[in-house]
Amino acid sequence: MAAEEKDEDQQNEEFEFDCPECGTHISGGQMRCPKCGTEFVFEEVEGIECQYCGNVIPGDSEVCPKCERPLKEKASSVEPSPGPRTEAGQHPASDEEELKRQFPVYVSEVKPLMELAKEHAIDITECRVLIDKAVKAGKNKELAIAVASVKECHSLIRRKIEDRIAADIEYLEKLVQIAKGMGTDPSDIDASSRKARELLAKRDYEGALREAKNGRKISEKVTGKYVEARELYDQLEATILNSERFYVDTREARRMLKEAQDAEEHGDWAMMGILARKGKEELIRVLPDVTNAEIKRAKAQLLEAKAEGKDVSILVKVLKEAGLAVKKERYDKALEHLIEFKSELKRI
């Protein structure tokens, strides 16, 4: 009680104004002017909040005294009436309608981005997990989770595509320097690099990826065997890293990778390509037994996860893709799918 009286006295002391009759400065909540005797009548004015700075001001104000910005319309009251109550975890009807509206919009934006990423061999494993999560939530009528998952997927897939385009542009810039070192004209490669960068700035992802691909084709003519050799080198390096995840002996393949790198530094693109191809062939010889054993192990893990009542829909899909890759003798791709399987198994 004493604290409340103290707060009221403090507010009265802070309240200052001038007498409208004689101009005497009045401090505190006095009801009569001490000089001319004029009585004051105080009217309560509803406080409102400035929509720009949040300052509480009289309801009849036209300009905020703090930020000095004109109030376009009457701001919301400081103590707005409470909205409709809902049970915990539920959204008001208007929110539900908004979520229903947002979901198909985000899905329609994500779908072409996923297809574009797949077309250009961009890793979309995480995106697929989010889409499956969104679909499952949609079936369970958990719209908030479904929309949040699709939104996250939308941001993630865009970032992955942008990173890929940036890497492609960086590669084209490297090819420009290689062409210069060979004494050939790099102007067409440089033009593709600049155009890809412009398209990326406009978020024309399809155009940027297409232009980067066009730049690589041009560079094949300008730099001779370098582009092909570099692709073989990158494939060998990726296969080595994936194989080591399954404890495959990669010593011989790594030796050839190192020799290919040395050939690149000496500008011997032909030898670089030969060594990289030979290294991958050496590694591929041992991968059939490895992939078949890992698929067998993955099937057992899948059945175990299913018995525990876990959602194995993504595991089934990934394992099927691994099996198809083995049938096509794409053992390097099978390893990629098996790594994805391991990652999903840990997640669930």
CORGINOR-V574097 format. One line per field, one symbol per residue. ss: DSSP state (~ for helix, > for strand, _ for the rest). A space follows every 50 residues. Layout:
ss=???
//
This chain:
ss=_~~~~~~~~~~~~~_>>>______>>>____>______>_______>>>_ _____>>>____>______>______>_______________~~~~~~~~ ~~~~~~~~~~~~~~~~~~~_____~~~~~~~~~~~~~~~___~~~~~~~~ ~~~~~~~~~~~~~~~~~~~~~~~~~~~~~~~~____~~~~~~~~~~~~~~ ~___~~~~~~~~~~~~~~~~~~___~~~~~~~~~~~~~~~~~~~______ ~~~~~~~~~~~~~~~___~~~~~~~~~~~~~~~~~~~~~~~~~~~~~~~~ ~~~~~~~_____~~~~~~~~~~~~~~~___~~~~~~~~~~~~~~~~~_
//
